[in-house]
Amino acid sequence: MSGLLRTIATRLAPTLRGQAVIQRANIYTKPAKENIGPMETVIAMTMFCIAILGPSGWILAHLEDYKKHE
């Protein structure tokens, strides 16, 4: 059955695709207008860590409370 589907897919795929749309990315090779300092980097990384790990840490810390059915 899978051989039949593979054969149908390989023969119909080029027909179904038609003309492929070509997308080009705009790539800029100029240096940044402003340099980001180490303190700004530390603050940004800290905020990302809090935003990503904070809610999961809260849930894990209160897991026993969530297990109780009151």
mmCIF file of the N, C-alpha and C atoms, coordinates in Angstrom:
data_MODEL
# 
_entry.id   MODEL 
# 
loop_
_atom_site.group_PDB 
_atom_site.id 
_atom_site.type_symbol 
_atom_site.label_atom_id 
_atom_site.label_alt_id 
_atom_site.label_comp_id 
_atom_site.label_asym_id 
_atom_site.label_entity_id 
_atom_site.label_seq_id 
_atom_site.pdbx_PDB_ins_code 
_atom_site.Cartn_x 
_atom_site.Cartn_y 
_atom_site.Cartn_z 
_atom_site.occupancy 
_atom_site.B_iso_or_equiv 
_atom_site.pdbx_formal_charge 
_atom_site.auth_seq_id 
_atom_site.auth_comp_id 
_atom_site.auth_asym_id 
_atom_site.auth_atom_id 
_atom_site.pdbx_PDB_model_num 
ATOM 1   N N  . MET A 1 1  ? 0.828   -1.194 0.000   1.00 0.00 ? 1  MET A N  1 
ATOM 2   C CA . MET A 1 1  ? 0.000   0.000  0.000   1.00 0.00 ? 1  MET A CA 1 
ATOM 3   C C  . MET A 1 1  ? 0.867   1.251  0.000   1.00 0.00 ? 1  MET A C  1 
ATOM 4   N N  . SER A 1 2  ? 1.939   1.241  0.837   1.00 0.00 ? 2  SER A N  1 
ATOM 5   C CA . SER A 1 2  ? 2.781   2.428  0.880   1.00 0.00 ? 2  SER A CA 1 
ATOM 6   C C  . SER A 1 2  ? 3.539   2.615  -0.437  1.00 0.00 ? 2  SER A C  1 
ATOM 7   N N  . GLY A 1 3  ? 3.860   1.508  -1.110  1.00 0.00 ? 3  GLY A N  1 
ATOM 8   C CA . GLY A 1 3  ? 4.525   1.613  -2.412  1.00 0.00 ? 3  GLY A CA 1 
ATOM 9   C C  . GLY A 1 3  ? 3.635   2.278  -3.442  1.00 0.00 ? 3  GLY A C  1 
ATOM 10  N N  . LEU A 1 4  ? 2.359   1.957  -3.379  1.00 0.00 ? 4  LEU A N  1 
ATOM 11  C CA . LEU A 1 4  ? 1.387   2.573  -4.286  1.00 0.00 ? 4  LEU A CA 1 
ATOM 12  C C  . LEU A 1 4  ? 1.272   4.065  -4.014  1.00 0.00 ? 4  LEU A C  1 
ATOM 13  N N  . LEU A 1 5  ? 1.188   4.431  -2.744  1.00 0.00 ? 5  LEU A N  1 
ATOM 14  C CA . LEU A 1 5  ? 1.092   5.849  -2.392  1.00 0.00 ? 5  LEU A CA 1 
ATOM 15  C C  . LEU A 1 5  ? 2.363   6.601  -2.787  1.00 0.00 ? 5  LEU A C  1 
ATOM 16  N N  . ARG A 1 6  ? 3.515   5.957  -2.594  1.00 0.00 ? 6  ARG A N  1 
ATOM 17  C CA . ARG A 1 6  ? 4.784   6.597  -2.955  1.00 0.00 ? 6  ARG A CA 1 
ATOM 18  C C  . ARG A 1 6  ? 4.840   6.836  -4.465  1.00 0.00 ? 6  ARG A C  1 
ATOM 19  N N  . THR A 1 7  ? 4.380   5.876  -5.244  1.00 0.00 ? 7  THR A N  1 
ATOM 20  C CA . THR A 1 7  ? 4.389   6.018  -6.698  1.00 0.00 ? 7  THR A CA 1 
ATOM 21  C C  . THR A 1 7  ? 3.458   7.140  -7.138  1.00 0.00 ? 7  THR A C  1 
ATOM 22  N N  . ILE A 1 8  ? 2.281   7.185  -6.543  1.00 0.00 ? 8  ILE A N  1 
ATOM 23  C CA . ILE A 1 8  ? 1.329   8.249  -6.890  1.00 0.00 ? 8  ILE A CA 1 
ATOM 24  C C  . ILE A 1 8  ? 1.886   9.617  -6.490  1.00 0.00 ? 8  ILE A C  1 
ATOM 25  N N  . ALA A 1 9  ? 2.483   9.676  -5.314  1.00 0.00 ? 9  ALA A N  1 
ATOM 26  C CA . ALA A 1 9  ? 3.006   10.955 -4.831  1.00 0.00 ? 9  ALA A CA 1 
ATOM 27  C C  . ALA A 1 9  ? 4.145   11.450 -5.699  1.00 0.00 ? 9  ALA A C  1 
ATOM 28  N N  . THR A 1 10 ? 5.037   10.563 -6.138  1.00 0.00 ? 10 THR A N  1 
ATOM 29  C CA . THR A 1 10 ? 6.175   11.005 -6.948  1.00 0.00 ? 10 THR A CA 1 
ATOM 30  C C  . THR A 1 10 ? 5.734   11.447 -8.338  1.00 0.00 ? 10 THR A C  1 
ATOM 31  N N  . ARG A 1 11 ? 4.655   10.881 -8.847  1.00 0.00 ? 11 ARG A N  1 
ATOM 32  C CA . ARG A 1 11 ? 4.200   11.271 -10.182 1.00 0.00 ? 11 ARG A CA 1 
ATOM 33  C C  . ARG A 1 11 ? 3.306   12.501 -10.156 1.00 0.00 ? 11 ARG A C  1 
ATOM 34  N N  . LEU A 1 12 ? 2.557   12.692 -9.085  1.00 0.00 ? 12 LEU A N  1 
ATOM 35  C CA . LEU A 1 12 ? 1.639   13.822 -9.019  1.00 0.00 ? 12 LEU A CA 1 
ATOM 36  C C  . LEU A 1 12 ? 2.267   15.075 -8.413  1.00 0.00 ? 12 LEU A C  1 
ATOM 37  N N  . ALA A 1 13 ? 3.308   14.915 -7.628  1.00 0.00 ? 13 ALA A N  1 
ATOM 38  C CA . ALA A 1 13 ? 3.889   16.063 -6.932  1.00 0.00 ? 13 ALA A CA 1 
ATOM 39  C C  . ALA A 1 13 ? 4.345   17.167 -7.879  1.00 0.00 ? 13 ALA A C  1 
ATOM 40  N N  . PRO A 1 14 ? 5.106   16.885 -8.936  1.00 0.00 ? 14 PRO A N  1 
ATOM 41  C CA . PRO A 1 14 ? 5.499   17.982 -9.831  1.00 0.00 ? 14 PRO A CA 1 
ATOM 42  C C  . PRO A 1 14 ? 4.313   18.659 -10.505 1.00 0.00 ? 14 PRO A C  1 
ATOM 43  N N  . THR A 1 15 ? 3.265   17.913 -10.792 1.00 0.00 ? 15 THR A N  1 
ATOM 44  C CA . THR A 1 15 ? 2.085   18.480 -11.430 1.00 0.00 ? 15 THR A CA 1 
ATOM 45  C C  . THR A 1 15 ? 1.335   19.388 -10.470 1.00 0.00 ? 15 THR A C  1 
ATOM 46  N N  . LEU A 1 16 ? 1.224   18.956 -9.230  1.00 0.00 ? 16 LEU A N  1 
ATOM 47  C CA . LEU A 1 16 ? 0.486   19.739 -8.243  1.00 0.00 ? 16 LEU A CA 1 
ATOM 48  C C  . LEU A 1 16 ? 1.232   21.000 -7.832  1.00 0.00 ? 16 LEU A C  1 
ATOM 49  N N  . ARG A 1 17 ? 2.545   20.947 -7.848  1.00 0.00 ? 17 ARG A N  1 
ATOM 50  C CA . ARG A 1 17 ? 3.330   22.110 -7.429  1.00 0.00 ? 17 ARG A CA 1 
ATOM 51  C C  . ARG A 1 17 ? 3.225   23.247 -8.435  1.00 0.00 ? 17 ARG A C  1 
ATOM 52  N N  . GLY A 1 18 ? 3.227   22.928 -9.711  1.00 0.00 ? 18 GLY A N  1 
ATOM 53  C CA . GLY A 1 18 ? 3.166   23.972 -10.730 1.00 0.00 ? 18 GLY A CA 1 
ATOM 54  C C  . GLY A 1 18 ? 4.429   24.815 -10.708 1.00 0.00 ? 18 GLY A C  1 
ATOM 55  N N  . GLN A 1 19 ? 4.264   26.115 -10.903 1.00 0.00 ? 19 GLN A N  1 
ATOM 56  C CA . GLN A 1 19 ? 5.398   27.025 -10.872 1.00 0.00 ? 19 GLN A CA 1 
ATOM 57  C C  . GLN A 1 19 ? 5.767   27.316 -9.428  1.00 0.00 ? 19 GLN A C  1 
ATOM 58  N N  . ALA A 1 20 ? 6.997   27.088 -9.081  1.00 0.00 ? 20 ALA A N  1 
ATOM 59  C CA . ALA A 1 20 ? 7.458   27.352 -7.723  1.00 0.00 ? 20 ALA A CA 1 
ATOM 60  C C  . ALA A 1 20 ? 7.662   28.858 -7.546  1.00 0.00 ? 20 ALA A C  1 
ATOM 61  N N  . VAL A 1 21 ? 7.251   29.356 -6.397  1.00 0.00 ? 21 VAL A N  1 
ATOM 62  C CA . VAL A 1 21 ? 7.428   30.761 -6.073  1.00 0.00 ? 21 VAL A CA 1 
ATOM 63  C C  . VAL A 1 21 ? 8.812   30.928 -5.461  1.00 0.00 ? 21 VAL A C  1 
ATOM 64  N N  . ILE A 1 22 ? 9.609   31.780 -6.048  1.00 0.00 ? 22 ILE A N  1 
ATOM 65  C CA . ILE A 1 22 ? 10.961  32.006 -5.555  1.00 0.00 ? 22 ILE A CA 1 
ATOM 66  C C  . ILE A 1 22 ? 10.944  33.247 -4.682  1.00 0.00 ? 22 ILE A C  1 
ATOM 67  N N  . GLN A 1 23 ? 11.377  33.067 -3.434  1.00 0.00 ? 23 GLN A N  1 
ATOM 68  C CA . GLN A 1 23 ? 11.439  34.179 -2.505  1.00 0.00 ? 23 GLN A CA 1 
ATOM 69  C C  . GLN A 1 23 ? 12.904  34.485 -2.231  1.00 0.00 ? 23 GLN A C  1 
ATOM 70  N N  . ARG A 1 24 ? 13.205  35.751 -2.186  1.00 0.00 ? 24 ARG A N  1 
ATOM 71  C CA . ARG A 1 24 ? 14.577  36.163 -1.892  1.00 0.00 ? 24 ARG A CA 1 
ATOM 72  C C  . ARG A 1 24 ? 14.587  36.958 -0.599  1.00 0.00 ? 24 ARG A C  1 
ATOM 73  N N  . ALA A 1 25 ? 15.555  36.644 0.228   1.00 0.00 ? 25 ALA A N  1 
ATOM 74  C CA . ALA A 1 25 ? 15.681  37.364 1.492   1.00 0.00 ? 25 ALA A CA 1 
ATOM 75  C C  . ALA A 1 25 ? 16.528  38.607 1.279   1.00 0.00 ? 25 ALA A C  1 
ATOM 76  N N  . ASN A 1 26 ? 16.183  39.663 1.981   1.00 0.00 ? 26 ASN A N  1 
ATOM 77  C CA . ASN A 1 26 ? 16.988  40.870 1.942   1.00 0.00 ? 26 ASN A CA 1 
ATOM 78  C C  . ASN A 1 26 ? 18.101  40.731 2.979   1.00 0.00 ? 26 ASN A C  1 
ATOM 79  N N  . ILE A 1 27 ? 19.326  40.684 2.522   1.00 0.00 ? 27 ILE A N  1 
ATOM 80  C CA . ILE A 1 27 ? 20.460  40.521 3.415   1.00 0.00 ? 27 ILE A CA 1 
ATOM 81  C C  . ILE A 1 27 ? 21.275  41.806 3.396   1.00 0.00 ? 27 ILE A C  1 
ATOM 82  N N  . TYR A 1 28 ? 21.462  42.357 4.579   1.00 0.00 ? 28 TYR A N  1 
ATOM 83  C CA . TYR A 1 28 ? 22.247  43.572 4.697   1.00 0.00 ? 28 TYR A CA 1 
ATOM 84  C C  . TYR A 1 28 ? 23.602  43.219 5.287   1.00 0.00 ? 28 TYR A C  1 
ATOM 85  N N  . THR A 1 29 ? 24.657  43.698 4.668   1.00 0.00 ? 29 THR A N  1 
ATOM 86  C CA . THR A 1 29 ? 25.998  43.366 5.136   1.00 0.00 ? 29 THR A CA 1 
ATOM 87  C C  . THR A 1 29 ? 26.678  44.535 5.832   1.00 0.00 ? 29 THR A C  1 
ATOM 88  N N  . LYS A 1 30 ? 25.924  45.578 6.100   1.00 0.00 ? 30 LYS A N  1 
ATOM 89  C CA . LYS A 1 30 ? 26.510  46.730 6.783   1.00 0.00 ? 30 LYS A CA 1 
ATOM 90  C C  . LYS A 1 30 ? 26.626  46.434 8.269   1.00 0.00 ? 30 LYS A C  1 
ATOM 91  N N  . PRO A 1 31 ? 27.582  47.048 8.950   1.00 0.00 ? 31 PRO A N  1 
ATOM 92  C CA . PRO A 1 31 ? 27.656  46.869 10.403  1.00 0.00 ? 31 PRO A CA 1 
ATOM 93  C C  . PRO A 1 31 ? 26.470  47.543 11.091  1.00 0.00 ? 31 PRO A C  1 
ATOM 94  N N  . ALA A 1 32 ? 26.217  47.142 12.326  1.00 0.00 ? 32 ALA A N  1 
ATOM 95  C CA . ALA A 1 32 ? 25.102  47.701 13.074  1.00 0.00 ? 32 ALA A CA 1 
ATOM 96  C C  . ALA A 1 32 ? 25.309  49.188 13.314  1.00 0.00 ? 32 ALA A C  1 
ATOM 97  N N  . LYS A 1 33 ? 24.203  49.916 13.419  1.00 0.00 ? 33 LYS A N  1 
ATOM 98  C CA . LYS A 1 33 ? 24.294  51.357 13.652  1.00 0.00 ? 33 LYS A CA 1 
ATOM 99  C C  . LYS A 1 33 ? 24.799  51.656 15.055  1.00 0.00 ? 33 LYS A C  1 
ATOM 100 N N  . GLU A 1 34 ? 24.345  50.855 16.024  1.00 0.00 ? 34 GLU A N  1 
ATOM 101 C CA . GLU A 1 34 ? 24.770  51.041 17.405  1.00 0.00 ? 34 GLU A CA 1 
ATOM 102 C C  . GLU A 1 34 ? 25.277  49.717 17.955  1.00 0.00 ? 34 GLU A C  1 
ATOM 103 N N  . ASN A 1 35 ? 26.350  49.758 18.718  1.00 0.00 ? 35 ASN A N  1 
ATOM 104 C CA . ASN A 1 35 ? 26.850  48.550 19.358  1.00 0.00 ? 35 ASN A CA 1 
ATOM 105 C C  . ASN A 1 35 ? 26.079  48.292 20.643  1.00 0.00 ? 35 ASN A C  1 
ATOM 106 N N  . ILE A 1 36 ? 25.824  47.040 20.932  1.00 0.00 ? 36 ILE A N  1 
ATOM 107 C CA . ILE A 1 36 ? 25.141  46.666 22.159  1.00 0.00 ? 36 ILE A CA 1 
ATOM 108 C C  . ILE A 1 36 ? 26.207  46.320 23.186  1.00 0.00 ? 36 ILE A C  1 
ATOM 109 N N  . GLY A 1 37 ? 26.123  46.977 24.312  1.00 0.00 ? 37 GLY A N  1 
ATOM 110 C CA . GLY A 1 37 ? 27.118  46.785 25.356  1.00 0.00 ? 37 GLY A CA 1 
ATOM 111 C C  . GLY A 1 37 ? 26.903  45.496 26.135  1.00 0.00 ? 37 GLY A C  1 
ATOM 112 N N  . PRO A 1 38 ? 27.906  45.108 26.932  1.00 0.00 ? 38 PRO A N  1 
ATOM 113 C CA . PRO A 1 38 ? 27.777  43.869 27.708  1.00 0.00 ? 38 PRO A CA 1 
ATOM 114 C C  . PRO A 1 38 ? 26.682  43.942 28.770  1.00 0.00 ? 38 PRO A C  1 
ATOM 115 N N  . MET A 1 39 ? 26.476  45.109 29.368  1.00 0.00 ? 39 MET A N  1 
ATOM 116 C CA . MET A 1 39 ? 25.432  45.241 30.389  1.00 0.00 ? 39 MET A CA 1 
ATOM 117 C C  . MET A 1 39 ? 24.046  45.089 29.764  1.00 0.00 ? 39 MET A C  1 
ATOM 118 N N  . GLU A 1 40 ? 23.826  45.647 28.593  1.00 0.00 ? 40 GLU A N  1 
ATOM 119 C CA . GLU A 1 40 ? 22.551  45.495 27.906  1.00 0.00 ? 40 GLU A CA 1 
ATOM 120 C C  . GLU A 1 40 ? 22.309  44.042 27.523  1.00 0.00 ? 40 GLU A C  1 
ATOM 121 N N  . THR A 1 41 ? 23.380  43.343 27.141  1.00 0.00 ? 41 THR A N  1 
ATOM 122 C CA . THR A 1 41 ? 23.271  41.936 26.795  1.00 0.00 ? 41 THR A CA 1 
ATOM 123 C C  . THR A 1 41 ? 22.874  41.109 28.004  1.00 0.00 ? 41 THR A C  1 
ATOM 124 N N  . VAL A 1 42 ? 23.502  41.381 29.149  1.00 0.00 ? 42 VAL A N  1 
ATOM 125 C CA . VAL A 1 42 ? 23.194  40.649 30.382  1.00 0.00 ? 42 VAL A CA 1 
ATOM 126 C C  . VAL A 1 42 ? 21.743  40.893 30.793  1.00 0.00 ? 42 VAL A C  1 
ATOM 127 N N  . ILE A 1 43 ? 21.300  42.134 30.713  1.00 0.00 ? 43 ILE A N  1 
ATOM 128 C CA . ILE A 1 43 ? 19.916  42.459 31.082  1.00 0.00 ? 43 ILE A CA 1 
ATOM 129 C C  . ILE A 1 43 ? 18.933  41.750 30.145  1.00 0.00 ? 43 ILE A C  1 
ATOM 130 N N  . ALA A 1 44 ? 19.205  41.763 28.863  1.00 0.00 ? 44 ALA A N  1 
ATOM 131 C CA . ALA A 1 44 ? 18.310  41.114 27.898  1.00 0.00 ? 44 ALA A CA 1 
ATOM 132 C C  . ALA A 1 44 ? 18.257  39.607 28.119  1.00 0.00 ? 44 ALA A C  1 
ATOM 133 N N  . MET A 1 45 ? 19.398  38.982 28.339  1.00 0.00 ? 45 MET A N  1 
ATOM 134 C CA . MET A 1 45 ? 19.428  37.537 28.568  1.00 0.00 ? 45 MET A CA 1 
ATOM 135 C C  . MET A 1 45 ? 18.708  37.170 29.864  1.00 0.00 ? 45 MET A C  1 
ATOM 136 N N  . THR A 1 46 ? 18.862  37.999 30.893  1.00 0.00 ? 46 THR A N  1 
ATOM 137 C CA . THR A 1 46 ? 18.181  37.761 32.165  1.00 0.00 ? 46 THR A CA 1 
ATOM 138 C C  . THR A 1 46 ? 16.666  37.840 31.982  1.00 0.00 ? 46 THR A C  1 
ATOM 139 N N  . MET A 1 47 ? 16.218  38.838 31.254  1.00 0.00 ? 47 MET A N  1 
ATOM 140 C CA . MET A 1 47 ? 14.779  38.991 31.027  1.00 0.00 ? 47 MET A CA 1 
ATOM 141 C C  . MET A 1 47 ? 14.214  37.815 30.220  1.00 0.00 ? 47 MET A C  1 
ATOM 142 N N  . PHE A 1 48 ? 14.953  37.357 29.206  1.00 0.00 ? 48 PHE A N  1 
ATOM 143 C CA . PHE A 1 48 ? 14.509  36.200 28.442  1.00 0.00 ? 48 PHE A CA 1 
ATOM 144 C C  . PHE A 1 48 ? 14.430  34.959 29.321  1.00 0.00 ? 48 PHE A C  1 
ATOM 145 N N  . CYS A 1 49 ? 15.420  34.747 30.171  1.00 0.00 ? 49 CYS A N  1 
ATOM 146 C CA . CYS A 1 49 ? 15.413  33.584 31.062  1.00 0.00 ? 49 CYS A CA 1 
ATOM 147 C C  . CYS A 1 49 ? 14.234  33.639 32.028  1.00 0.00 ? 49 CYS A C  1 
ATOM 148 N N  . ILE A 1 50 ? 13.963  34.800 32.583  1.00 0.00 ? 50 ILE A N  1 
ATOM 149 C CA . ILE A 1 50 ? 12.836  34.946 33.505  1.00 0.00 ? 50 ILE A CA 1 
ATOM 150 C C  . ILE A 1 50 ? 11.520  34.698 32.765  1.00 0.00 ? 50 ILE A C  1 
ATOM 151 N N  . ALA A 1 51 ? 11.407  35.237 31.559  1.00 0.00 ? 51 ALA A N  1 
ATOM 152 C CA . ALA A 1 51 ? 10.164  35.085 30.800  1.00 0.00 ? 51 ALA A CA 1 
ATOM 153 C C  . ALA A 1 51 ? 9.919   33.634 30.388  1.00 0.00 ? 51 ALA A C  1 
ATOM 154 N N  . ILE A 1 52 ? 10.977  32.896 30.103  1.00 0.00 ? 52 ILE A N  1 
ATOM 155 C CA . ILE A 1 52 ? 10.816  31.518 29.640  1.00 0.00 ? 52 ILE A CA 1 
ATOM 156 C C  . ILE A 1 52 ? 10.770  30.541 30.812  1.00 0.00 ? 52 ILE A C  1 
ATOM 157 N N  . LEU A 1 53 ? 11.690  30.684 31.764  1.00 0.00 ? 53 LEU A N  1 
ATOM 158 C CA . LEU A 1 53 ? 11.792  29.720 32.855  1.00 0.00 ? 53 LEU A CA 1 
ATOM 159 C C  . LEU A 1 53 ? 10.929  30.061 34.055  1.00 0.00 ? 53 LEU A C  1 
ATOM 160 N N  . GLY A 1 54 ? 10.503  31.306 34.201  1.00 0.00 ? 54 GLY A N  1 
ATOM 161 C CA . GLY A 1 54 ? 9.710   31.715 35.354  1.00 0.00 ? 54 GLY A CA 1 
ATOM 162 C C  . GLY A 1 54 ? 8.400   30.965 35.503  1.00 0.00 ? 54 GLY A C  1 
ATOM 163 N N  . PRO A 1 55 ? 7.542   30.946 34.479  1.00 0.00 ? 55 PRO A N  1 
ATOM 164 C CA . PRO A 1 55 ? 6.264   30.235 34.620  1.00 0.00 ? 55 PRO A CA 1 
ATOM 165 C C  . PRO A 1 55 ? 6.425   28.738 34.878  1.00 0.00 ? 55 PRO A C  1 
ATOM 166 N N  . SER A 1 56 ? 7.372   28.093 34.197  1.00 0.00 ? 56 SER A N  1 
ATOM 167 C CA . SER A 1 56 ? 7.562   26.659 34.429  1.00 0.00 ? 56 SER A CA 1 
ATOM 168 C C  . SER A 1 56 ? 8.107   26.405 35.825  1.00 0.00 ? 56 SER A C  1 
ATOM 169 N N  . GLY A 1 57 ? 8.968   27.280 36.323  1.00 0.00 ? 57 GLY A N  1 
ATOM 170 C CA . GLY A 1 57 ? 9.466   27.149 37.687  1.00 0.00 ? 57 GLY A CA 1 
ATOM 171 C C  . GLY A 1 57 ? 8.356   27.317 38.704  1.00 0.00 ? 57 GLY A C  1 
ATOM 172 N N  . TRP A 1 58 ? 7.455   28.245 38.455  1.00 0.00 ? 58 TRP A N  1 
ATOM 173 C CA . TRP A 1 58 ? 6.313   28.469 39.346  1.00 0.00 ? 58 TRP A CA 1 
ATOM 174 C C  . TRP A 1 58 ? 5.433   27.211 39.401  1.00 0.00 ? 58 TRP A C  1 
ATOM 175 N N  . ILE A 1 59 ? 5.168   26.637 38.253  1.00 0.00 ? 59 ILE A N  1 
ATOM 176 C CA . ILE A 1 59 ? 4.332   25.437 38.206  1.00 0.00 ? 59 ILE A CA 1 
ATOM 177 C C  . ILE A 1 59 ? 5.007   24.284 38.940  1.00 0.00 ? 59 ILE A C  1 
ATOM 178 N N  . LEU A 1 60 ? 6.304   24.081 38.710  1.00 0.00 ? 60 LEU A N  1 
ATOM 179 C CA . LEU A 1 60 ? 7.004   22.998 39.384  1.00 0.00 ? 60 LEU A CA 1 
ATOM 180 C C  . LEU A 1 60 ? 7.078   23.224 40.887  1.00 0.00 ? 60 LEU A C  1 
ATOM 181 N N  . ALA A 1 61 ? 7.206   24.472 41.328  1.00 0.00 ? 61 ALA A N  1 
ATOM 182 C CA . ALA A 1 61 ? 7.278   24.760 42.756  1.00 0.00 ? 61 ALA A CA 1 
ATOM 183 C C  . ALA A 1 61 ? 5.938   24.525 43.439  1.00 0.00 ? 61 ALA A C  1 
ATOM 184 N N  . HIS A 1 62 ? 4.836   24.678 42.718  1.00 0.00 ? 62 HIS A N  1 
ATOM 185 C CA . HIS A 1 62 ? 3.506   24.523 43.293  1.00 0.00 ? 62 HIS A CA 1 
ATOM 186 C C  . HIS A 1 62 ? 2.795   23.275 42.774  1.00 0.00 ? 62 HIS A C  1 
ATOM 187 N N  . LEU A 1 63 ? 3.553   22.291 42.354  1.00 0.00 ? 63 LEU A N  1 
ATOM 188 C CA . LEU A 1 63 ? 2.982   21.085 41.760  1.00 0.00 ? 63 LEU A CA 1 
ATOM 189 C C  . LEU A 1 63 ? 2.091   20.335 42.737  1.00 0.00 ? 63 LEU A C  1 
ATOM 190 N N  . GLU A 1 64 ? 2.492   20.271 43.995  1.00 0.00 ? 64 GLU A N  1 
ATOM 191 C CA . GLU A 1 64 ? 1.676   19.568 44.989  1.00 0.00 ? 64 GLU A CA 1 
ATOM 192 C C  . GLU A 1 64 ? 0.335   20.255 45.191  1.00 0.00 ? 64 GLU A C  1 
ATOM 193 N N  . ASP A 1 65 ? 0.310   21.580 45.104  1.00 0.00 ? 65 ASP A N  1 
ATOM 194 C CA . ASP A 1 65 ? -0.959  22.307 45.241  1.00 0.00 ? 65 ASP A CA 1 
ATOM 195 C C  . ASP A 1 65 ? -1.899  22.007 44.072  1.00 0.00 ? 65 ASP A C  1 
ATOM 196 N N  . TYR A 1 66 ? -1.329  21.820 42.889  1.00 0.00 ? 66 TYR A N  1 
ATOM 197 C CA . TYR A 1 66 ? -2.156  21.541 41.718  1.00 0.00 ? 66 TYR A CA 1 
ATOM 198 C C  . TYR A 1 66 ? -2.699  20.106 41.742  1.00 0.00 ? 66 TYR A C  1 
ATOM 199 N N  . LYS A 1 67 ? -2.001  19.212 42.428  1.00 0.00 ? 67 LYS A N  1 
ATOM 200 C CA . LYS A 1 67 ? -2.445  17.819 42.483  1.00 0.00 ? 67 LYS A CA 1 
ATOM 201 C C  . LYS A 1 67 ? -3.660  17.645 43.388  1.00 0.00 ? 67 LYS A C  1 
ATOM 202 N N  . LYS A 1 68 ? -3.834  18.526 44.359  1.00 0.00 ? 68 LYS A N  1 
ATOM 203 C CA . LYS A 1 68 ? -4.943  18.407 45.306  1.00 0.00 ? 68 LYS A CA 1 
ATOM 204 C C  . LYS A 1 68 ? -6.261  18.761 44.629  1.00 0.00 ? 68 LYS A C  1 
ATOM 205 N N  . HIS A 1 69 ? -7.242  17.911 44.850  1.00 0.00 ? 69 HIS A N  1 
ATOM 206 C CA . HIS A 1 69 ? -8.588  18.173 44.316  1.00 0.00 ? 69 HIS A CA 1 
ATOM 207 C C  . HIS A 1 69 ? -9.468  18.587 45.500  1.00 0.00 ? 69 HIS A C  1 
ATOM 208 N N  . GLU A 1 70 ? -9.728  19.847 45.634  1.00 0.00 ? 70 GLU A N  1 
ATOM 209 C CA . GLU A 1 70 ? -10.530 20.331 46.767  1.00 0.00 ? 70 GLU A CA 1 
ATOM 210 C C  . GLU A 1 70 ? -11.972 20.493 46.394  1.00 0.00 ? 70 GLU A C  1 
# 
